Amino acid sequence: MPAYHRLVMPDSLAHGHYRRDHDAADPDETLAELMAGQVEHPTAAFGAYKSVNKDSQALVLTVTGVYGTVLSPVTARDELLRILDHRDNEPRPLTGPRTITPPGSQEPLQCRVTVRRSPYADFDMREAACTWADASTVVTVSEALRSKVRPEDVDLDAFAGEVNRIRNDVRAN
């Protein structure tokens, strides 16, 4: 029987590389409602984090997901991406999606780099994101990138490794 996890948002992620922004928005309960066809008893989770590394390419890292009993992980992952893409002004893929299983993990991630028009400003935003789904969690970890970062400069394999550490940080029994 697969392990059941709930999602938690600790004060730091990835061995202290990211620190939680406690002023960030609360989880979007609408996301849980929209995922109800894929997740029984869905509970939304959200956390925003800032990199402690001043040289980081990232502006902000977000963890967005739902936990409960996932009926079909692949279908739920695809549905979460469809919902978030619709909400976030239909980002265009620049790289990927690629399925990446980080070293030391048995669980694949679907990763990509996208660009979308910011609804609050007149510029495009680039974002790296990896998504996973298992028997009880469906999550996207996204990193908004500095404008000078080119899609080809994003190492999706390295980002997937970081997301794997984050996955271990946010899943609790």
QUIWOVEN-V135142 format. One record per pair of residues at least 24 apart in sequence whose ideal C-beta (glycine too) atoms are under 6 Angstrom apart, sorted by the first residue. I is the first residue (numbers start at 1). J is the second residue. Records with the same first field share a line. If there is no record, write none. Layout:
I = J  J
This chain:
2 = 135
4 = 136
5 = 136  137  171
6 = 67  172
7 = 45  65  67  137  170
8 = 170  172
9 = 47
10 = 169
13 = 49  166  169
14 = 162  165  166
18 = 49  51  61
19 = 50  52
20 = 47  49
21 = 48  50
24 = 48
32 = 66
34 = 83
35 = 66
38 = 71  76  79
39 = 66  68  70
40 = 68  69
41 = 68
42 = 66  68
43 = 67
57 = 145  146  149
58 = 143
59 = 144
60 = 144
61 = 143
62 = 142
63 = 141  170
64 = 140
65 = 137  138  139
66 = 138
67 = 136  137
70 = 133  135  136  138
73 = 133  134
76 = 133  138
77 = 131  133  138
80 = 138
88 = 116
89 = 116  117  119
91 = 116
94 = 151
95 = 151
100 = 160
102 = 160  161  164
105 = 164
109 = 160  163
111 = 156  160
113 = 151  154
128 = 154  159
130 = 160  163
141 = 166
